Amino acid sequence: MRQKLRSVSMSHCWRKASMAFSFTVLFALITGAAFAQKTITGKVVDDKGNPVFSANVVEKGTTNGTTTGMDGTFELEVSDEAKALKFSFVGFKTKTVQLKGRTEINVTMSSSVELDEVVVTALGVKREEKSLGYSVQKVDGKDISEVKTDNVVNQLAGRSAGVNIVGSANGPTASANVVIRGQTSLTGNNQALFVVNGVPITNGMFSSGDGLNGSSTIDFGNAAQVINPDNIESMSVLKGPAAAALYGTRASNGVILITTKDGSEQEGWNVNVTSNTTFSSVLKLPNYQNEYGFGGYGKYSYLDGANYTSATVEQGNTGNTQSYDFYDAFGENWGPRTNGQMIKQYNQDPDERGTLQPFEAEEDNIRDFYRLGVDQVSSFSISNNQEKGNFRFGYTNKENRGILPNTGLQRHYIDVGGDQHMFDDRFHVGVDVSYANSNSDNVPNAGYDESSSVMYNWLWFPRTVHTDELTDYWKPGQEDRQQENFEELWSNNPWLVVEENTNSFQNHRVYGNARMSFDITDKLNIRFRSGADINNERRQFRRAFSTKQVLNGSYREDILTFTETNNELLLSYDDLDYDRAFNFGVKLGGNIMQQQTRINRTRAPQLLIPGIYNLSNARGNVIADQFVYDKQINSVFGVANLSYQNFLFLDITGRNDWSSTLPEENNSFFYPSVSLSGVLNEALTLPKEISFLKLRAAYAQVGGDTDPYNLRNTYQYGSPWGSSAIATVNPNLNNPNLKPERTTSYEAGVDIRLFEGRLGLDATVYQMNSTDQILNVPVATSSGYTSRLTNAGEIENKGFEIVLHGEPVRTKDFTWGIDVNTSRNRATVVELADGIDNYQIVPNMYPADNGLGLSFEARPGELLGQMVGLGFKRHDGEIIHEDGLPVLTTEKVSNGTFQPDLLLSINQNFKYKQWNLNVLVDGRIGGKIYSRTHAMLNTGGSITNEDDPNGLDPLEGREEYDLEYDQYGYPVWNQIDSGSFIGDGVTLNDNGEYVQNTERVSTRDYFYAYYGNGFRRDNIEAATYDATYFKLRQVSLSYTFKPEQLKADWVNGLTVGVYGRNLLLWSKVPSIDPETYSIRNGRIIQGFESTSLPSVRSYGFRVSANF
């Protein structure tokens, strides 16, 4: 039945995809009557009178266009309604010419290699790029929207130097970590600030606890992922504090400025319909072994699935009992060889269960559990642009079906924006509002959580059982009460996990701003802007009866709300006259930011009636938690822009914040910035090969406050003692004298363009020092507390960024452009608090384990983010053994940091006539990653381990038996190979000398000692690897039809394309894709993988039509 449902669902998805494709491609086949046209001819030359070859000539408001010939001439058929032509070419200023009834247009284009391109900077102010004394990199909206990803933030990967984007495959809501120029805070948020149309929005994760059972966090996504990619006009990355200082405390980590579409892109009315259909499949799975099956130490025989090793049973009806080895709930794959021998096994059919069956491997049992993911995005927009204003309305629908059964996401976007100019263009009003409604019936849990993570199941899943054998996950007659599974002790039926133990949510998000400005004079302007970001989410967590660790089931509901408002007033004075030497502008403003966060969490730890998920169905008391956080920051700021001879530019900014989360005597903090740039080709005579040369330098300070309620000691509530409520003093001692964190930065750069812009280099070096870190440092337990909050410590970030642009080929019909981004950042802990040798950012990455734990730490003099645990004891580099097993250190040691040595991306674009091909490769060199998946699959005997650099072979030296059954039907094991494993290393002999280890032990015991330190799992060394990887991140191919090909006067443009993302992975990390992270305490932690879902490759097609 389930297989039939899966087939029907697949057929339905393919049918919908085919309908979407057929509908949109229909525009390319329209054969309506030809529309009235006229021919425009002309010539394009540069400011020296030379023909401009291959310049783009486009009918404004459409995609109808052509390119100029070798002599600069062109001929273009346009509609009778055409009003203007737009001329553009690399290295020249774009020019728009009104037709006014003319059929011959001759144009002179001016060179723009001095970077007159306008970019959006802090406060939403547009500036010429050449005037900026700090690093800004722009990403065009079409690069964001053409190829769809589950999280729009992932589209920045490889497109901006110094920006480290780390995504994951944890379902359609998976978060993406955005770090610009390294981490500056030990305890705070290190992610970049997102600003949409000048107003900050939150990118928080809204995590309310580390999972239902305290063992993992379910990733409901970071907030920025709901930004509609189809509504993005451009992204600007403000990389350093100098670029972002005017945004205050949250800008110390850089800013991602997003400008949305507003209808001003084209003249008149425009309607766009776009459809994207994307398919996803598993990119990488562990190398599962298929030589040995379920069981332990070479033994397995099914009795009732409840025996870890042996059981004492009655021999027939004799009354006699005897102990037999069954290992039918051993939970690992150290069993018999899968050679077809007849063994009593589990079968979902009760009549066949426990009968003799060939013991054979199910090679693709786990791969077959995953399905083809389908993501369908359909968008519609209508816009109008007139002389006095513009508006745009857009609607987008996203339906996602995840690669795991019963997972997916539905999302609706509504985007409205517009501007109006009145009173002779002196008064301007505008509004931008975006609404996103997201919901999912099940967000997959990828952590080490037996209750709801199917990834937990795969660690111990039999190599001899196919997942399709378990589709009927309830025992007959015990539906909703008792699950059916191949064993009864450790794991859950994977189908029960995905179908019953769900994590659902419903989210409503509204963000936007309203603004008005008035030109008091030609030079003086006042602007008021009010923005809001409102997030309301409900979550439900269901756990069915008989779930391991939650045998009586459970239910939890979370309600999370977040509201941020920003009200800003800005007074601008610009005295610009480029006929004189000096020009200047001044801006003064103020902002009031208010945040409110509310979290209500209510749970029924046990259920009364199976299958009823309601808080009223609690077996005992319902437990409720409530959290309230309020915060306000009042700010004043100013900026002065000065220029000399239009080649030397000086910017001076200052901002003062008053934060409600800091004590009154320390809640005011001021931070300045100064940046200088000089366009040398405007002032000096340079070789003709140098078209443009700019030097820049900047200095800035930014501050950082803390979370609410860290000044005074608080109480925390505990579980009731009988009928008595309990409240205890929080063991963390707060500090009424906290000071703000402060980051001081310096940067310098050069931007050079050669050969009329055909070759360019933009290089930046920087240093940032972050002091007065707000830390919880340990104190003596005799004080009654475990830690105290204080200002201490310093982090230093140093690095460089290089952007290389080239256009090796440029002809009339073909161009080849290439962009190379590379960067390196080293975040070093300069010092911590007095007497503190290390600071545990995350004391225990995997709290469900029993050992000393693996921790994520800061250590003075070392790179930030040390990965710490026990390591191997060594003599002259060789592992020391005792009784044949590897010996670990008694103290925790560092095994390196997650920080990469280098980030690198190569983005190539090929354009031939109406074809366009884009290829993006990106990755990282260096850094470390610990793979919990690989370590535990090794202890479970489930993989070949052939891709592990340490070379250990888990298939070597396994025990083997000849199995017979006695007259009572119970197993009798006759050993034919005792099996043994000799670990590579040394051991102490009786003389106290280190000699080569020759002692034989069980292969299973050796692997448990090596990778897991038994069940303590606190060895950091065994499964930490070089995290270097490269990905064929994106390939897209599109074709744009000319209007004469469409033969329909009501179609202005049609583009069709195919694309793929994450198509190939090059990495030596075994079992996993190293582009992943863990989540601890609501914070993304790089360098540690925690049984993550497999990454996916995606491929699809896109159709976009304009009317």
BANUMAR-853723 format. One record per residue (C-alpha): residue in one letter; x, y, z. Coordinates in steps of 0.05 Angstrom, whole numbers, plus 5000, padded with zeros to 4 digits. Example, Ala and Ser with C-alpha at 12.3 -4.5 7.8 and 13.67 -1.06 7.14 Angstrom:
2
A524649105156 S527349795143 
% end
This chain:
1107
M500050005000 R505550495019 Q509350344955 K503050504916 L502051164952 R509351344939 S508351194865 V502051604862 S505452184897 M511352154849 S506652124789 H502852724816 C509253134823 W511552964753 R504753144725 K504753824760 A511853954735 S509953764664 M503854214666 A507954804691 F513154694637 S507954614582 F504155234603 T510155684602 V513555404540 L507055524504 F509156254497 A514856044453 L510055704405 I505156274396 T503856414323 G499257004328 A499057574279 A505357984271 F505258634309 A506559324279 Q514059464278 K518959984256 T526459944243 I531460364281 T538460434254 G544560804279 K551760794302 V555160764369 V561961084380 D566261244441 D568261934464 K574061924415 G569661754356 N571861024351 P566360504336 V564060104396 F563759374375 S558658894408 A555059434448 N548159224472 V542259594443 V535659434477 E528559704469 K527259994537 G522359614579 T523258964539 T528458434525 N528258594451 G535358784431 T541358704387 T548858844387 T553059314345 G557559074289 M564959184278 D563659884251 G559060054310 T552660044269 F546259694289 E539259554263 L533559374309 E526159224297 V521959544352 S514559614365 D510760244345 E509860384420 A517360384433 K519461034468 A526960944481 L533160524469 K538160334522 F545560274503 S550459904547 F557259584544 V562659364593 G567159964610 F562060484587 K556460864622 T549560594605 K545761104564 T538261164549 V536061544488 Q528861764474 L526361604403 K521462184395 G519361914328 R526361844300 T528661224263 E536061384263 I539761434329 N547261574334 V550161524403 T556761714436 M558361294498 S562861544554 S567961104588 S565960854657 V572160474676 E572960964734 L567160584767 D561461074764 E557060484780 V552260644836 V551860174896 V547360184957 T551060335022 A549260445095 L542560775110 G540260585040 V544261155010 K546561064938 R553861234925 E558661194867 E563160594879 K569360994863 S568061454923 L568060894975 G573960805021 Y571860105043 S570259445010 V563359324981 Q561458764934 K554958734895 V551058114874 D545758204821 G538657984834 K538457524773 D544257124803 I539957014864 S533256844832 E534856454769 V537055814805 K532655654865 T535355404932 D531555244996 N535055815031 V536356464992 V542556595035 N545955995003 Q546056374937 L551556814965 A556356224968 G562356354924 R559857034900 S563457494948 A570557474975 G571157425051 V564057175059 N563656465088 I556956135075 V555955455107 G549355115092 S546954425108 A542153895081 N537753885144 G531253915104 P527754475066 T528354955126 A535754845138 S539355465163 A545355785130 N551056085169 V553656755143 V560357005171 I564057595141 R571357675158 G571257165214 Q568257115283 T568957715329 S565057485391 L565956875435 T558856865461 G554857335417 N551957275348 N557457265294 Q552757285235 A552057875188 L546258365196 F540958335142 V538158995120 V532259025070 N531059695037 G534860045092 V531359715151 P534659165192 I530958495198 T532657925243 N536357305220 G535556935286 M534056195291 F528656245345 S531055595376 S527255425439 G531454885470 D536154345443 G530953865418 L525253485450 N529753005489 G535553485499 S539953115450 S539453535387 T536254155356 I531154105301 D532954625249 F526855055235 G531255535197 N534356225204 A529556795194 A532857095131 Q530956485090 V523956755080 I526357325037 N523357214969 P529057124918 D524257334862 N523458004896 I530958174902 E533758704856 S540858664885 M545058494945 S550858914970 V555758605020 L558659125068 K564558735092 G567859135148 P565859575207 A567760185166 A562460015115 A557259825167 A558660275227 L552460695216 Y547960095231 G550360055303 T551859475349 R549358915305 A553759135246 S560358925275 N559858285234 G558358635169 V551858765133 I548058435076 L544158995042 I538258755002 T534559214953 T527958944929 K524459064863 D519959674860 G517359714789 S522360224765 E526359734723 Q522059824661 E517660364632 G510060284633 W506459654651 N510058994658 V507558304677 N512257734692 V510556994701 T516156524722 S516155784738 N521955384768 T521654634778 T527554314815 F528953594830 S533653364885 S537152714900 V542352474949 L549352724933 K553452314982 L552151725028 P556951325071 N560350725038 Y556150185071 Q559149485074 N555248885050 E559548305074 Y556948235144 G550048315174 F546348475237 G548748195303 G554948175346 Y561547805347 G559447385287 K552747165316 Y545447305300 S539146895304 Y532247195313 L528246995374 D523847585391 G528348185377 A529348345450 N536048015467 Y542348425467 T546647805470 S543947165502 A537446935532 T535446355576 V529745975545 E525845335558 Q527844745515 G521244535486 N516344295539 T521543935579 G521744445635 N529244505625 T532345185610 Q538845375576 S542346005555 Y543246115480 D546746675441 F541747055397 Y544447765390 D537847955357 A537748645390 F545248775390 G543949395347 E550249335304 N552849005242 W558248555272 G554147935256 P555047335209 R557647375139 T552147535088 N553646925045 G546646655039 Q547146165098 M540345985128 I539046375192 K532746525230 Q531147255216 Y526247805227 N520547865177 Q514748355178 D510047775162 P508647455230 D508046775197 E515046835168 R518247175228 G523646755260 T523946255203 L530146035166 Q531846515110 P538046645068 F542447145105 E543847655050 A545448395045 E540348905023 E545449344988 D541149964976 N536549905036 I538150605062 R538850944995 D532050684974 F528851015035 Y530251695005 R525951944949 L526552454894 G525553144923 V521353624883 D521154374891 Q516254784851 V516455544852 S511455954813 S511456704814 F507357264785 S508658014786 I505558634757 S508959304758 N508060004730 N513060564722 Q510961264705 E514161944709 K511162084778 G511961414810 N511960654807 F509160054841 R510159304840 F505958724866 G508658024868 Y506157344890 T510356714895 N508256014914 K513355494936 E511754754946 N517354304969 R517453554977 G523553335016 I528052745001 L525452415065 P518352145064 N513052585096 T517553205098 G516653835059 L515054575061 Q509655025034 R510855775029 H507056365001 Y510257044988 I506657704977 D511058304961 V508359004951 G512459634939 G511960304907 D514161034906 Q510461674889 H513462354874 M509262984885 F509763734887 D514663814830 D518563204854 R520163514921 F515863054964 H516862304960 V513061754994 G514261014989 V512560345020 D515459635016 V511859065051 S513358325047 Y509257765076 A511357035079 N506956475104 S510755825115 N508555155142 S510754445144 D507553805170 N514453535187 V521353835192 P526453275195 N530853195256 A537953045236 G541052985305 Y542752415350 D535652335376 E532551645376 S525551935383 S525152315318 S531552275277 V531751765222 M539251905218 Y539851585287 N536650955258 W541750895202 L547450855252 W544850185276 F540549955218 P541549225195 R545149125129 T540448525119 V533648875125 H530549295071 T526849915094 D520849715051 E519949115096 L518049585153 T512750015120 D507149735164 Y509950035227 W504449845276 K503649145304 P497248835279 G491548995327 Q495849495366 E495450095321 D497550745355 R500050335414 Q505949885395 Q510649965337 E513149395294 N520749365285 F526548885272 E528848955344 E525649195408 L531149515450 W534650095417 S531750405354 N525050595325 N521950375260 P524350905210 W517350955180 L514451095249 V519551645257 V517752005193 E510351875193 E508451945267 N514052305305 T513352955269 N515853665280 S510954145248 F510454905246 Q506455485219 N509956155209 H507456845191 R512657375176 V511558095157 Y517158595146 G517659255110 N517860005116 A514160645100 R518061265084 M517261985063 S522262515045 F521963245029 D526863674990 I526864305033 T531664614982 D535664354924 K541064164974 L537264015038 N532863395047 I529363085107 R527162355109 F523061955158 R522761205154 S519060715198 G520359965191 A517859345225 D519558605226 I514158165257 N515057415264 N509756945293 E510956205295 R507555595325 R510854915330 Q508254225348 F512453615368 R508952935367 R511952295394 A507851655387 F506751115438 S512250585441 T517551085417 K524150915449 Q525651395507 V518451635503 L514550995512 N508051335531 G508651845477 S509052595486 Y506653255456 R509353955458 E507054625431 D511455245424 I509155945409 L514656425389 T513657155371 F518757685354 T517558415336 E522658935318 T521159655300 N525860185275 N523960915269 E529161355236 L529762085219 L535262325171 L537063035151 S541663085090 Y545363675061 D549163574995 D552964154964 L555463844899 D558364234841 Y563563854802 D565864484768 R569364674832 A574964334870 F571564174936 N564763844947 F561563605011 G555363305041 V552963205112 K547762745141 L545062745213 G540062265240 G537161865297 N533961185306 I529860825359 M530060075356 Q525459645399 Q525258885403 Q520258425437 T521157675441 R516057205472 I516956445478 N511555995508 R513055255512 T507954765538 R508854015538 A505553375560 P511252895578 Q506652295573 L500052185537 L493951855565 I490451615502 P494851365444 G494451755379 I491252385409 Y496152965406 N493053485451 L495453815515 S489053605549 N491052875536 A496752915586 R497752315631 G500252765687 N501753505697 V502753945637 I509454315641 A509655035617 D515555505606 Q515156235589 F520656715568 V520057465557 Y525657895528 D525158645514 K530659085487 Q531359805462 I537060195430 N536760945420 S541761225370 V544261865339 F549061865281 G552362305229 V556462255166 A560562765128 N562662635055 L568163075025 S571363044957 Y576863414921 Q577263474845 N572662874840 F578562404853 L579862444928 F574162244975 L573762275051 D568061985093 I567462105168 T561961775209 G560061745282 R554561395319 N552561365392 D548060815419 W544460765486 S542660035500 S537559805551 T541359155563 L547459505594 P547859865661 E546060605660 E553160835673 N555760415614 N549960395566 S552460965522 F557860815473 F560561205414 Y564160935354 P567161305295 S569661125226 V574061465175 S575161235103 L579361535047 S579661364974 G583661654916 V582461534842 L589561624818 N588161584744 E584162234752 A590162594782 L596262274750 T598462084680 L598861324681 P600760834627 K595160754576 E594260024597 I591760264665 S584560484656 F582960574729 L586860574794 K584060704863 L587360654932 R583160634995 A583960595070 A579060585129 Y578860585204 A572660435246 Q569960235314 V563459885329 G560559675395 G556659075419 D551858995476 T548958375508 D542358005515 P536858265561 Y536958115635 N544357985644 L545358525696 R541658245756 N541157545784 T534957155766 Y531056545789 Q529655925749 Y523855445758 G524654705770 S520054105769 P514854125825 W516353725888 G509653395899 S504753965903 S510154485919 A512954935865 I520455025863 A524755625843 T532255655851 V537456185842 N540656175773 P547655875781 N550456385732 L552257025769 N550257635728 N554058295727 P551058985739 N557459315713 L557859035643 K561059445589 P559759395514 E564158965470 R568259375422 T571359215354 T576659655323 S578359545250 Y583459775199 E583259615125 A586859825061 G585659644990 V587259754917 D582659714856 I585959704788 R582859614719 L586959464657 F585759474582 E579259874584 G576459444640 R577958764608 L582258574668 G581258794740 L584058664810 D580958884876 A585058704937 T583858855011 V587858725074 Y584758835143 Q585458745217 M579958745270 N580958725345 S574958565389 T575858725462 D571658695526 Q568558035507 I562557875549 L563957185579 N561356705631 V567656495668 P567755945720 V567956095795 A569055665857 T562855255872 S563555465945 S560856145923 G554155825908 Y555055965834 T558255595776 S560156205733 R560056955731 L558857435674 T564557925660 N568258335608 A574757985589 G578557745529 E580557975460 I579857675391 E584157895332 N581957775260 K586957875204 G586057715132 F585857895059 E580857885002 I582357864928 V577357954872 L579957824802 H575657994741 G577357834669 E574157834601 P578857404559 V574257384498 R569657934472 T566857884401 K560358094369 D556957434385 F561057134441 T563757374508 W567256994563 G567657314631 I571057034693 D571057244766 V575556944818 N574357084892 T579356864945 S580157045017 R583556835082 N581757015153 R585056815218 A581256945282 T586056885340 V584556905415 V589357425442 E587357365514 L581857135561 A580257315633 D585757285684 G587056565706 I582956265650 D586855795605 N581055615561 Y573855835550 Q568855305531 I564255625480 V560454975478 P562554525537 N559553885508 M557653835435 Y553953175446 P550953185516 A547652505508 D554552165511 N557651905575 G564952125571 L568652775582 G565353045519 L567853405457 S568054155466 F568654775424 E573655245457 A577555895457 R584755855480 P589556445487 G594756475432 E590955975388 L585956035332 L578856125354 G574455505354 Q579154955379 M576054265373 V577653915438 G576953215466 L581252625486 G586752415438 F591151815428 K597251725473 R603351675429 H610551475431 D614851755375 G608451895337 E605651185343 I599351025381 I600550675448 H596550045460 E594849665523 D591948965521 G591449065446 L587049685449 P589050405436 V590250835498 L587451535503 T589952145540 T587052285609 E586553035594 K582953355537 V587253605479 S585954045418 N585753735349 G585654385310 T580454895288 F574854935238 Q577755565207 P579555465134 D586355685107 L583155965044 L576356065011 L576256034936 S571156094880 I571356134805 N565256404769 Q565056384693 N559856664646 F559456494572 K554756864526 Y553556674453 K548157074418 Q541956914458 W545056344497 N547956444566 L551955934606 N554256044678 V558955574716 L560755684789 V565855264828 D567355434900 G570255124962 R575255175018 I582254945033 G584254725103 G580654725170 K578154115207 I571453765215 Y569453215264 S564552705236 R560252395288 T556752005233 H563151675210 A565551515280 M559051185301 L558050805236 N564950515248 T563250295319 G556949985290 G560849595238 S556449865182 I561450165133 T567549955093 N571850525120 E575750505055 D575351255048 D578251395117 P585551635114 N587451225175 G586750585134 L583250155187 D579249585156 P572949385196 L572048775153 E578748485174 G579047935226 R571747855242 E569247235279 E565646715237 Y561446125257 D558045535226 L550845565251 E546444975266 Y539944925304 D538744395358 Q532543975364 Y528944545400 G530345035344 Y535645435381 P542345645352 V548745255363 W555045635342 N561145255316 Q567045725309 I570745675243 D574846325250 S576246635317 G577947295283 S582747805309 F585248505296 I592248785309 G592449525317 D598149915286 G602450215342 V606750045402 T605949755471 L610149695534 N613649035544 D615548735611 N622049125610 G618549785604 E620649865532 Y616050065474 V615549515422 Q610949395363 N603949185384 T602448465366 E596548305412 R590248075377 V583448315398 S576448295371 T575548755311 R569149025342 D572449185408 Y578249525373 F573749975331 Y569650165392 A575950345430 Y578950715371 Y573051125347 G568651165408 N572951045471 G567650525486 F560950855495 R564151495521 R565251775450 D570052315472 N575852175425 I576752785381 E582652515342 A579951895309 A574552215266 T577152915253 Y579153055181 D581753585134 A575453965115 T577954165046 Y572654104993 F570554384926 K563654364894 L560954474825 R556354954859 Q552155164800 V551255074725 S545755444688 L544155484614 S538855944587 Y536256194520 T532556854510 F527856894451 K527557504406 P520757824397 E520657644323 Q521556914343 L515456954388 K510957284335 A506257554389 D505658304402 W503358174474 V509657794494 N515658244509 G520457694526 L521256954540 T527156594572 V527755844583 G533455504620 V536054894655 Y540554884715 G543954454767 R546654594836 N551654214879 L552653734821 L559553474842 L563453434907 W570953364913 S572853184985 K577052685024 V572452725085 P569452025093 S561951885097 I559452605097 D559353255059 P563953715099 E559554315084 T555454245147 Y554954455220 S551854285287 I546954705327 R548054805401 N544055265446 G540955595386 R547855745356 I550955465293 I557655125308 Q562354985251 G567254415253 F562653895285 E557953455245 S552253125282 T549052555243 S546753045190 L542152885132 P545852735068 S547053325022 V543353364957 R544653534885 S539153894849 Y537354004776 G531454334743 F528554794691 R526055514690 V521355894645 S520256644651 A515657074607 N514557824606 F508358164578 
% end
